[in-house]
Amino acid sequence: MRDRLGMREPRTTPEPIRLMLLHTLMEVLQSLHEVASNSRTESHDWRRMPAYRLGDAADQLNLAANVHAAYMLETGTPESDVRSYLQLTYQKQRTVDSPGAREYLDGLLGRPGPRTPMSAVARLVDQEPDPTAPDFYGDVEAVLYGLRYAHSDDDPESNFGWLPESVGRRARRIAEVLSEEYQPQNA
């Protein structure tokens, strides 16, 4: 399938889009961490801060969905498919094509235009990786997969075998610790 510019639709997730999605998840996790800490019984700010941070998380996820949709449209995915994927019949905060999502996508892909928060993430794609730098995006993936499969009866290889080796190893450890932690206690 070809996009408007005659380019072929990528078969795998392009690196800028993958980084945008992982960056969004990291931002959402940070907001949710603040929700959890401000929702504790000793918190005196249980009304205001959780409401702010839940709204922030929802906004981040909706923006990521809109940017993803803009990219799919740009690379030739039919609008009817994008509408279906976004479940627009009942998800009113999402749009198939918005100027804000287009600007964000332009910044993500390093195109000229207004500076967006994703312009910095786009620059990450062009840099040589620093082997000594922490793998924040890998950590996000490991946490998400570890949490998801901590109590799964599925074969660990089917859950983690397809992940990059370092991410899979961390996800397995997280899942193991969580499943051990919550074993039913014998009375």
Backbone bond lengths (Angstrom), bond angles and torsions (degrees), N, CA, C in turn:
res aa  C-N    CA-C-N  psi(-1)  N-CA   C-N-CA  omega(-1)  CA-C   N-CA-C  phi
1 M - - - 1.444 - - 1.523 107.88 -
2 R 1.314 117.59 140.03 1.462 122.10 -177.04 1.526 110.41 -113.56
3 D 1.336 114.89 145.35 1.458 119.82 178.62 1.529 110.34 -84.44
4 R 1.316 114.86 -173.10 1.466 120.76 -177.90 1.534 113.10 -62.56
5 L 1.323 115.48 -25.34 1.463 119.77 -178.28 1.521 111.87 -96.33
6 G 1.332 117.25 7.52 1.454 121.28 179.81 1.518 113.92 84.03
7 M 1.346 117.40 6.67 1.465 120.78 179.01 1.519 109.67 -81.70
8 R 1.303 115.67 151.33 1.449 121.14 177.67 1.519 111.18 -79.94
9 E 1.334 115.82 140.09 1.459 120.49 177.50 1.532 109.29 -66.23
10 P 1.339 117.58 128.93 1.465 120.00 -179.16 1.536 111.44 -64.40
11 R 1.324 116.10 145.46 1.462 120.84 178.41 1.522 112.06 -86.15
12 T 1.320 117.31 -23.49 1.459 121.48 178.26 1.522 108.60 -121.89
13 T 1.309 115.97 166.16 1.460 120.30 -178.05 1.526 109.94 -64.98
14 P 1.323 118.06 121.22 1.468 120.29 176.50 1.529 109.75 -64.11
15 E 1.319 115.61 146.41 1.463 120.68 -175.20 1.533 113.47 -55.36
16 P 1.337 121.20 -43.79 1.473 118.66 178.65 1.533 112.91 -61.52
17 I 1.318 116.79 -36.33 1.466 119.60 179.53 1.531 109.93 -71.11
18 R 1.327 117.11 -42.31 1.475 120.98 177.59 1.523 110.26 -59.12
19 L 1.345 117.00 -45.62 1.460 119.74 179.62 1.523 111.63 -65.54
20 M 1.329 117.47 -38.06 1.466 120.67 177.88 1.526 109.90 -61.05
21 L 1.334 116.12 -44.30 1.469 119.47 -179.19 1.521 110.99 -65.27
22 L 1.329 117.40 -43.72 1.468 120.26 179.16 1.525 110.99 -67.29
23 H 1.326 117.33 -38.42 1.465 120.98 176.93 1.534 109.77 -61.60
24 T 1.306 116.19 -42.80 1.468 120.44 178.11 1.523 110.17 -61.39
25 L 1.318 117.06 -45.33 1.465 119.84 179.85 1.526 111.13 -61.68
26 M 1.339 116.74 -38.90 1.458 119.87 178.33 1.525 110.21 -63.80
27 E 1.321 116.98 -43.33 1.463 120.83 178.17 1.537 111.15 -62.80
28 V 1.325 116.06 -42.66 1.465 120.76 179.56 1.520 110.27 -64.62
29 L 1.327 117.52 -43.11 1.467 120.18 178.49 1.523 110.90 -61.07
30 Q 1.328 116.94 -39.54 1.453 120.20 177.91 1.535 110.17 -62.99
31 S 1.319 117.22 -43.75 1.471 120.17 177.98 1.525 110.97 -63.20
32 L 1.332 116.35 -42.69 1.468 119.76 -179.48 1.522 111.84 -67.47
33 H 1.328 117.17 -32.31 1.467 120.20 174.72 1.522 110.02 -61.36
34 E 1.338 116.36 -42.55 1.461 120.12 178.08 1.524 111.45 -66.74
35 V 1.330 117.55 -35.11 1.468 120.62 175.60 1.517 109.14 -60.63
36 A 1.335 116.06 -47.83 1.470 120.44 -178.17 1.521 110.97 -62.57
37 S 1.333 117.39 -45.15 1.466 118.65 -177.13 1.522 111.96 -69.50
38 N 1.326 118.46 -31.36 1.467 120.75 178.57 1.525 112.72 -87.65
39 S 1.314 117.23 0.94 1.468 120.90 177.99 1.526 111.86 -103.67
40 R 1.312 117.12 1.60 1.468 120.45 179.24 1.525 109.66 -66.85
41 T 1.313 114.88 156.10 1.470 119.50 -176.49 1.523 112.77 -59.80
42 E 1.339 118.51 -30.34 1.466 120.40 -178.86 1.531 113.24 -84.47
43 S 1.327 117.63 -2.62 1.459 120.95 -177.56 1.522 110.35 -74.61
44 H 1.335 113.91 133.00 1.470 119.73 176.93 1.522 111.25 -95.02
45 D 1.326 116.50 -3.44 1.463 121.36 -176.74 1.532 110.43 -116.65
46 W 1.313 116.00 36.05 1.464 121.16 -173.33 1.525 113.30 -70.71
47 R 1.318 118.48 -18.53 1.461 120.10 179.91 1.525 111.71 -85.11
48 R 1.320 115.46 -53.41 1.457 121.68 -169.39 1.530 113.24 -73.87
49 M 1.332 117.83 -56.80 1.469 120.91 -172.25 1.534 112.99 -65.13
50 P 1.328 120.39 -45.02 1.469 117.16 176.64 1.533 112.29 -59.43
51 A 1.330 117.16 -38.65 1.469 119.25 178.95 1.526 110.84 -63.61
52 Y 1.340 117.09 -44.09 1.467 120.38 177.12 1.525 111.00 -58.91
53 R 1.320 115.84 -51.83 1.470 119.95 -172.52 1.529 112.49 -71.88
54 L 1.319 118.27 -32.73 1.469 119.15 174.28 1.524 110.09 -65.51
55 G 1.331 115.95 -40.06 1.460 119.79 176.04 1.524 111.69 -63.65
56 D 1.350 116.33 -41.83 1.466 120.37 177.58 1.529 110.65 -59.92
57 A 1.343 116.76 -45.55 1.470 121.06 -179.26 1.528 110.46 -62.29
58 A 1.327 116.61 -43.95 1.470 120.18 179.77 1.529 110.49 -63.29
59 D 1.341 116.62 -42.30 1.466 120.32 179.01 1.526 111.23 -62.48
60 Q 1.327 116.55 -43.65 1.466 120.66 179.50 1.527 110.99 -61.11
61 L 1.316 116.29 -45.03 1.468 119.84 -179.00 1.529 111.34 -66.44
62 N 1.328 117.02 -41.09 1.469 119.64 178.24 1.521 111.52 -65.54
63 L 1.334 117.44 -40.26 1.460 119.73 177.58 1.531 109.71 -63.06
64 A 1.320 118.14 -44.11 1.469 121.01 179.20 1.524 110.60 -60.95
65 A 1.327 117.26 -41.19 1.470 120.49 178.20 1.525 110.48 -63.30
66 N 1.326 117.07 -40.52 1.465 120.77 179.88 1.528 111.94 -68.75
67 V 1.342 117.14 -40.20 1.466 120.55 177.85 1.525 110.01 -65.64
68 H 1.323 116.32 -42.52 1.462 121.17 177.57 1.529 109.91 -59.79
69 A 1.323 116.36 -42.61 1.470 120.72 178.13 1.525 110.76 -63.05
70 A 1.336 116.93 -43.36 1.468 120.22 179.31 1.526 110.18 -60.54
71 Y 1.321 117.03 -40.44 1.461 120.03 179.26 1.535 111.11 -66.61
72 M 1.333 116.39 -42.16 1.464 118.83 178.58 1.526 110.70 -60.56
73 L 1.338 116.92 -43.36 1.463 120.03 178.36 1.529 110.86 -61.81
74 E 1.323 115.15 -42.91 1.455 120.10 -177.73 1.533 112.01 -64.36
75 T 1.316 116.77 -30.66 1.468 119.29 -177.55 1.519 112.41 -96.99
76 G 1.340 117.08 11.89 1.453 119.72 169.95 1.508 117.29 101.80
77 T 1.318 119.21 3.64 1.458 119.88 176.06 1.527 108.07 -67.89
78 P 1.318 118.51 128.45 1.463 120.02 -179.36 1.540 111.64 -58.22
79 E 1.328 115.47 141.47 1.462 120.04 -178.36 1.523 111.91 -57.17
80 S 1.326 117.85 -36.16 1.467 119.99 179.21 1.531 110.92 -62.26
81 D 1.342 117.16 -36.80 1.466 120.34 177.43 1.526 110.57 -68.05
82 V 1.336 116.48 -44.10 1.462 120.33 179.93 1.524 109.85 -61.07
83 R 1.331 117.13 -43.46 1.474 120.66 177.65 1.528 110.64 -59.23
84 S 1.305 116.52 -41.70 1.464 120.83 179.20 1.527 111.21 -65.48
85 Y 1.342 117.12 -45.38 1.467 121.19 -179.28 1.527 111.23 -61.97
86 L 1.335 116.23 -36.93 1.467 120.13 -179.60 1.526 112.56 -81.29
87 Q 1.315 116.81 -6.73 1.469 122.21 179.58 1.531 110.30 55.91
88 L 1.327 115.12 48.34 1.460 120.85 -173.54 1.516 114.32 -67.93
89 T 1.315 117.94 -13.40 1.461 118.25 179.41 1.521 111.51 -64.76
90 Y 1.344 117.46 -25.81 1.466 118.24 178.60 1.529 113.74 -132.33
91 Q 1.316 119.61 -4.00 1.463 122.27 177.06 1.524 108.52 -98.98
92 K 1.302 117.43 92.94 1.463 121.39 -172.10 1.532 113.88 -78.83
93 Q 1.356 118.91 -16.09 1.460 119.40 -178.97 1.525 111.99 -80.71
94 R 1.312 117.94 -14.12 1.456 121.01 -176.56 1.520 110.38 -97.95
95 T 1.328 114.61 153.90 1.459 119.92 177.32 1.523 108.85 -133.94
96 V 1.314 115.14 157.55 1.458 119.62 178.04 1.521 110.39 -75.28
97 D 1.304 117.72 -38.25 1.457 120.77 -176.37 1.522 108.14 -150.31
98 S 1.327 116.32 116.15 1.462 119.12 178.91 1.523 109.44 -130.08
99 P 1.333 117.03 148.85 1.468 119.78 178.36 1.531 111.74 -59.58
100 G 1.323 117.49 -38.83 1.466 120.20 179.25 1.519 112.21 -62.48
101 A 1.323 116.30 -42.07 1.465 120.21 178.66 1.524 110.28 -67.04
102 R 1.320 117.45 -37.93 1.474 121.04 178.20 1.532 110.74 -63.83
103 E 1.342 117.36 -44.38 1.466 120.65 177.92 1.526 110.53 -61.14
104 Y 1.305 115.86 -43.46 1.468 121.56 179.11 1.523 109.38 -61.44
105 L 1.327 117.15 -45.01 1.461 122.25 179.31 1.529 110.40 -63.28
106 D 1.329 117.41 -40.90 1.465 120.31 177.35 1.525 110.59 -59.46
107 G 1.329 116.42 -44.55 1.464 119.78 177.63 1.518 111.67 -64.17
108 L 1.305 116.11 -40.72 1.466 121.77 179.98 1.521 111.25 -61.69
109 L 1.317 116.19 -39.88 1.465 120.96 -177.65 1.530 112.43 -91.02
110 G 1.355 116.70 5.58 1.454 120.29 175.26 1.518 114.57 75.20
111 R 1.302 117.35 22.45 1.471 120.73 179.07 1.517 110.12 -82.40
112 P 1.332 116.95 154.99 1.465 118.66 177.26 1.530 110.65 -63.92
113 G 1.298 115.65 146.68 1.451 120.57 178.72 1.513 109.79 153.06
114 P 1.319 116.27 -170.29 1.472 118.84 -179.33 1.525 110.86 -62.55
115 R 1.325 115.90 147.54 1.465 120.95 178.30 1.515 108.49 -69.49
116 T 1.333 115.45 131.52 1.454 121.02 178.46 1.517 108.75 -124.32
117 P 1.325 118.02 163.21 1.462 119.55 177.45 1.530 112.65 -57.93
118 M 1.326 118.48 -27.15 1.452 119.69 -177.27 1.517 112.54 -83.84
119 S 1.338 119.05 -6.55 1.459 120.23 176.73 1.526 109.70 -59.98
120 A 1.328 116.37 -39.33 1.467 120.35 179.14 1.522 110.64 -66.15
121 V 1.320 117.56 -39.89 1.465 120.60 178.57 1.519 109.77 -66.07
122 A 1.324 117.60 -37.68 1.469 120.53 178.84 1.518 110.44 -61.16
123 R 1.325 117.50 -36.87 1.464 119.94 179.04 1.525 111.18 -65.11
124 L 1.320 118.19 -27.99 1.461 120.96 178.33 1.520 111.42 -60.51
125 V 1.309 116.95 -34.90 1.458 121.72 -177.20 1.520 110.35 -63.72
126 D 1.338 116.59 -36.26 1.458 120.90 -175.95 1.525 113.59 -84.04
127 Q 1.323 118.28 -11.27 1.455 120.98 -177.12 1.517 111.17 -85.03
128 E 1.322 113.81 152.62 1.458 119.26 172.14 1.531 107.20 -72.75
129 P 1.334 118.22 134.39 1.457 119.02 -179.95 1.527 111.54 -66.22
130 D 1.303 115.77 141.84 1.459 122.28 176.33 1.524 107.33 -93.04
131 P 1.327 117.72 111.88 1.464 119.57 -175.64 1.529 113.28 -65.33
132 T 1.341 117.60 -16.43 1.464 119.50 179.82 1.528 112.41 -94.24
133 A 1.325 117.69 -8.06 1.473 121.08 -177.74 1.525 110.33 -77.19
134 P 1.334 116.73 145.62 1.468 119.10 175.95 1.527 110.88 -62.01
135 D 1.304 116.32 147.03 1.463 122.00 -179.50 1.535 108.30 -95.29
136 F 1.350 115.56 77.61 1.461 119.94 -176.27 1.521 111.85 -61.27
137 Y 1.328 117.36 -42.34 1.452 119.84 -179.16 1.521 110.52 -67.65
138 G 1.325 116.97 -38.21 1.463 120.11 175.38 1.516 111.48 -63.56
139 D 1.345 116.17 -36.44 1.463 119.82 177.23 1.522 111.05 -63.65
140 V 1.338 116.08 -42.07 1.467 119.90 178.84 1.526 109.70 -60.72
141 E 1.324 116.62 -47.25 1.466 120.07 178.77 1.527 111.02 -60.48
142 A 1.334 116.89 -45.18 1.463 120.65 -178.41 1.528 111.10 -61.36
143 V 1.319 116.81 -43.63 1.471 120.33 179.33 1.526 110.49 -62.57
144 L 1.326 116.05 -47.27 1.468 119.31 -178.15 1.531 111.63 -61.73
145 Y 1.340 117.17 -46.20 1.465 119.51 -179.90 1.518 111.50 -70.34
146 G 1.330 117.24 -37.34 1.459 120.13 177.58 1.522 111.92 -62.59
147 L 1.335 116.41 -44.48 1.463 120.58 177.34 1.520 111.57 -62.96
148 R 1.318 114.96 -44.69 1.469 120.15 -176.62 1.519 112.29 -62.14
149 Y 1.325 116.71 -39.48 1.457 119.63 -172.76 1.524 114.10 -106.06
150 A 1.336 118.42 11.50 1.459 121.33 -179.59 1.518 111.93 -58.85
151 H 1.295 117.79 -34.79 1.467 121.21 -176.89 1.517 111.63 -118.25
152 S 1.318 116.08 25.10 1.451 120.79 -179.34 1.524 110.35 -87.60
153 D 1.304 115.09 143.67 1.461 120.16 175.21 1.514 111.89 -91.09
154 D 1.337 116.45 0.26 1.458 120.94 -179.55 1.521 110.49 -66.55
155 D 1.311 115.35 157.61 1.453 122.51 175.51 1.526 108.67 -63.04
156 P 1.358 118.84 127.39 1.464 120.37 -178.53 1.529 112.68 -56.09
157 E 1.319 117.56 -33.44 1.467 119.59 -179.37 1.530 110.92 -63.98
158 S 1.340 116.78 -36.92 1.463 118.59 178.93 1.525 111.03 -71.56
159 N 1.341 117.95 -26.32 1.464 121.49 178.65 1.519 112.88 -81.60
160 F 1.325 116.82 -40.90 1.454 120.42 -170.47 1.520 114.52 -118.49
161 G 1.319 118.72 -13.47 1.458 122.16 -173.14 1.513 114.93 -61.68
162 W 1.305 117.94 -26.59 1.460 120.89 -177.42 1.524 112.64 -89.41
163 L 1.342 117.26 -9.97 1.465 120.81 179.14 1.521 110.57 -74.82
164 P 1.324 117.91 157.87 1.469 118.78 171.53 1.538 108.86 -54.89
165 E 1.318 116.80 145.64 1.464 121.30 -170.78 1.531 113.66 -52.49
166 S 1.343 117.75 -46.95 1.465 119.73 -177.31 1.530 111.60 -67.33
167 V 1.322 117.64 -37.23 1.460 121.23 178.52 1.530 109.92 -68.72
168 G 1.322 116.84 -44.97 1.464 121.43 178.63 1.521 111.97 -59.69
169 R 1.334 116.04 -41.36 1.472 120.45 179.70 1.534 110.33 -62.57
170 R 1.332 116.93 -45.49 1.472 120.20 179.21 1.523 111.37 -66.73
171 A 1.322 117.24 -40.17 1.471 120.85 179.47 1.529 110.45 -62.93
172 R 1.344 117.46 -41.89 1.471 120.99 177.36 1.525 111.09 -59.99
173 R 1.352 115.73 -44.35 1.471 119.13 -179.67 1.526 111.42 -63.01
174 I 1.320 116.23 -43.38 1.466 120.01 178.73 1.525 110.01 -61.54
175 A 1.316 117.49 -46.73 1.469 121.53 179.51 1.522 110.70 -61.43
176 E 1.331 117.70 -42.52 1.467 120.83 -179.75 1.520 111.34 -63.66
177 V 1.324 116.60 -46.20 1.466 120.25 -179.78 1.521 110.39 -61.61
178 L 1.322 116.84 -45.73 1.460 119.71 -179.18 1.528 111.83 -65.52
179 S 1.318 117.64 -40.80 1.468 118.73 -179.47 1.520 111.14 -69.77
180 E 1.345 118.75 -34.94 1.467 121.40 176.05 1.516 110.59 -68.31
181 E 1.299 116.01 -40.47 1.471 122.05 -176.95 1.523 112.26 -60.89
182 Y 1.314 116.78 -33.60 1.461 120.35 -173.57 1.513 113.39 -111.26
183 Q 1.321 116.63 28.17 1.460 120.02 175.04 1.525 108.67 -68.84
184 P 1.338 118.24 141.08 1.463 119.70 177.13 1.535 109.39 -61.34
185 Q 1.305 115.22 135.39 1.463 120.98 179.69 1.519 110.15 -82.98
186 N 1.330 116.21 134.05 1.467 120.28 176.20 1.516 109.28 -76.33
187 A 1.304 116.43 130.02 1.475 120.64 -176.50 1.505 110.99 -80.81
